[in-house]
Amino acid sequence: MKNKAYNLSNYNFVKDETLLIDTNIWLYLFPAPSDSRRSITRQYSSAFKAILDTKVTIVINSLILSEYLNRYCRIEWEALHKTTYPKFKDFRQSADYKPVGQQAASFAKSILKFCSKKDDDFTDANIIQILSDFESGITDFNDGLIADSCLRYSWKLITHDGDFSEGGIEVLTTNPKLIANCL
């Protein structure tokens, strides 16, 4: 089932709604990326400020936090260390990894200050449907788990992932491709 997408640029948050912020958004916010992504970062930073001002509930689960930590460290490795350590595992086991891991953990702790931690409830997820959608190429497995959680708990998802058009949930985004794919 198609998701319903709202343009985050003109979305009015309501105090009693609950939001799950996707990994890609946390990566725009902690830390702010390079100049090439500055306009996207500004859009999501502005929305994040509005969320905090409205006192909307933000939830996070271990899947989002795990994706954030892993992706943050891989971005740093790809940008600064891949020539020295062609294999990520070698980088992760090096002295050069320590400051990257410490910074990632510091950002994760900051993120957690804004969120209510929620269980992933894997036992309650519609795994048969998630695997069917994964098998057919409709969704990535983690995205299927995220959509399933949002659907079960009536959370709205903030994402910039252009592929996040299926799942029957409400998404908030500034990505025009995602908005168009949800029509």
Phi, psi and omega per residue, in radians:
M1 nan 2.424 -3.140
K2 -1.137 2.539 2.996
N3 -1.387 2.764 3.031
K4 -1.799 2.075 -3.079
A5 -1.821 2.430 3.057
Y6 -2.053 2.470 3.078
N7 -1.308 2.026 -3.073
L8 -1.123 -0.420 -3.105
S9 -1.094 -0.510 -3.137
N10 -2.204 0.434 3.141
Y11 -1.471 2.366 3.085
N12 -1.787 1.963 -3.124
F13 -1.242 2.602 3.121
V14 -2.104 2.352 -3.025
K15 -0.957 -0.613 -3.042
D16 -1.541 0.112 3.081
E17 -1.563 2.779 3.140
T18 -2.100 2.327 -3.074
L19 -2.062 2.420 2.942
L20 -1.898 2.124 -3.116
I21 -1.682 2.147 -3.089
D22 -1.202 2.740 -3.134
T23 -0.900 -0.786 -3.067
N24 -1.064 -0.549 3.114
I25 -1.264 -0.765 3.083
W26 -1.020 -0.611 3.115
L27 -1.210 -0.468 3.027
Y28 -1.288 -0.531 -3.045
L29 -1.614 -0.590 -3.080
F30 -2.321 1.673 -0.139
P31 -1.529 2.983 3.032
A32 -1.176 2.287 -3.093
P33 -1.289 -3.087 -3.081
S34 -1.067 2.999 -3.113
D35 -0.951 -0.523 -3.090
S36 -1.121 -0.347 -3.120
R37 -2.025 0.231 -3.028
R38 -1.045 -0.698 -3.114
S39 -1.169 -0.666 3.094
I40 -1.151 -0.755 3.128
T41 -1.035 -0.756 3.131
R42 -1.041 -0.756 -3.131
Q43 -1.071 -0.808 -3.111
Y44 -1.318 -0.541 3.057
S45 -1.127 -0.723 3.110
S46 -1.106 -0.759 3.113
A47 -1.129 -0.702 3.138
F48 -1.088 -0.703 3.090
K49 -1.082 -0.756 3.114
A50 -1.104 -0.664 3.102
I51 -1.075 -0.824 -3.128
L52 -1.150 -0.705 3.122
D53 -1.110 -0.632 -3.113
T54 -1.437 -0.223 -3.119
K55 1.109 0.672 3.057
V56 -1.225 2.555 3.100
T57 -1.350 2.217 3.051
I58 -1.914 2.248 3.097
V59 -1.982 2.740 3.072
I60 -2.523 2.588 3.053
N61 -2.180 3.067 -3.067
S62 -1.137 -0.527 3.133
L63 -1.102 -0.821 3.134
I64 -1.112 -0.808 -3.112
L65 -1.146 -0.698 3.097
S66 -1.094 -0.816 3.101
E67 -1.044 -0.731 3.141
Y68 -1.054 -0.913 -3.096
L69 -1.068 -0.799 -3.127
N70 -1.142 -0.777 -3.118
R71 -1.193 -0.720 3.108
Y72 -0.990 -0.852 -3.111
C73 -1.153 -0.641 3.111
R74 -1.214 -0.629 3.080
I75 -1.076 -0.801 3.117
E76 -1.095 -0.753 3.115
W77 -1.080 -0.836 -3.116
E78 -1.091 -0.650 -3.083
A79 -1.384 -0.611 -2.951
L80 -2.147 -0.365 -2.948
H81 -2.253 -0.035 -3.016
K82 -1.143 -0.561 3.126
T83 -1.230 -0.599 3.114
T84 -1.341 -0.665 -3.114
Y85 -2.200 1.541 -3.113
P86 -1.048 -0.412 3.097
K87 -1.866 2.280 -3.117
F88 -1.008 -0.697 -3.117
K89 -1.048 -0.669 3.096
D90 -1.121 -0.705 3.083
F91 -1.097 -0.799 -3.104
R92 -1.067 -0.468 -3.132
Q93 -1.665 0.126 -3.104
S94 -1.724 2.911 3.063
A95 -1.171 -0.478 3.127
D96 -1.170 -0.374 -3.138
Y97 -1.295 -0.575 -2.991
K98 -0.888 -0.891 3.134
P99 -1.150 -0.527 3.099
V100 -1.190 -0.823 3.113
G101 -1.085 -0.702 3.116
Q102 -1.121 -0.738 3.135
Q103 -1.160 -0.734 3.113
A104 -1.054 -0.786 3.135
A105 -1.131 -0.668 3.106
S106 -1.095 -0.788 3.085
F107 -1.097 -0.712 3.134
A108 -1.072 -0.719 3.105
K109 -1.106 -0.659 3.080
S110 -1.130 -0.770 3.119
I111 -1.018 -0.786 -3.093
L112 -1.074 -0.469 3.127
K113 -1.135 -0.418 -3.118
F114 -1.621 -0.131 -2.917
C115 -2.118 2.738 2.906
S116 -1.705 2.229 3.135
K117 -1.333 2.350 3.119
K118 -2.224 2.557 3.071
D119 -1.210 2.651 3.097
D120 -1.329 -0.428 3.131
D121 0.880 0.870 3.136
F122 -0.968 -0.614 -3.114
T123 -1.150 -0.416 -3.138
D124 -1.671 -0.175 -3.093
A125 -1.179 2.623 3.099
N126 -1.445 1.255 -3.019
I127 -1.084 -0.635 3.134
I128 -1.047 -0.791 3.128
Q129 -1.192 -0.731 3.139
I130 -1.068 -0.763 3.119
L131 -1.189 -0.650 3.094
S132 -1.093 -0.782 3.107
D133 -1.149 -0.645 3.088
F134 -1.139 -0.840 -3.105
E135 -1.032 -0.674 -3.109
S136 -1.485 -0.099 3.114
G137 1.521 0.133 -3.138
I138 -1.174 -0.795 -3.131
T139 -2.441 2.770 2.964
D140 -1.346 2.654 -3.048
F141 -1.030 -0.847 -3.131
N142 -1.081 -0.709 3.096
D143 -1.079 -0.640 3.089
G144 -1.114 -0.717 3.084
L145 -1.126 -0.716 3.129
I146 -1.108 -0.832 3.131
A147 -1.080 -0.700 3.129
D148 -1.069 -0.773 3.104
S149 -1.086 -0.786 3.139
C150 -1.075 -0.712 -3.139
L151 -1.152 -0.814 -3.102
R152 -1.140 -0.612 -3.043
Y153 -1.867 0.090 -3.129
S154 1.019 0.689 3.042
W155 -1.549 2.568 2.972
K156 -1.646 2.499 -3.106
L157 -1.831 2.248 2.987
I158 -1.735 2.097 -3.091
T159 -2.607 2.781 2.997
H160 -2.021 0.109 -3.101
D161 -1.254 1.916 -3.094
G162 -1.121 -0.299 3.135
D163 -1.539 -0.016 -3.012
F164 -1.530 1.000 -3.083
S165 -1.791 -0.154 -3.094
E166 -2.019 2.596 3.051
G167 2.442 -0.238 3.114
G168 1.308 0.485 -3.110
I169 -2.041 3.047 3.054
E170 -1.723 2.253 3.115
V171 -2.103 2.532 3.075
L172 -2.013 2.269 -3.029
T173 -2.763 2.823 2.942
T174 -1.925 0.120 -3.120
N175 -1.421 1.907 -3.104
P176 -1.089 -0.544 3.114
K177 -1.118 -0.761 3.136
L178 -1.158 -0.740 3.106
I179 -1.036 -0.797 3.131
A180 -1.128 -0.681 -3.128
N181 -1.205 -0.314 -3.124
C182 -1.643 -0.028 -3.132
L183 -1.321 nan nan
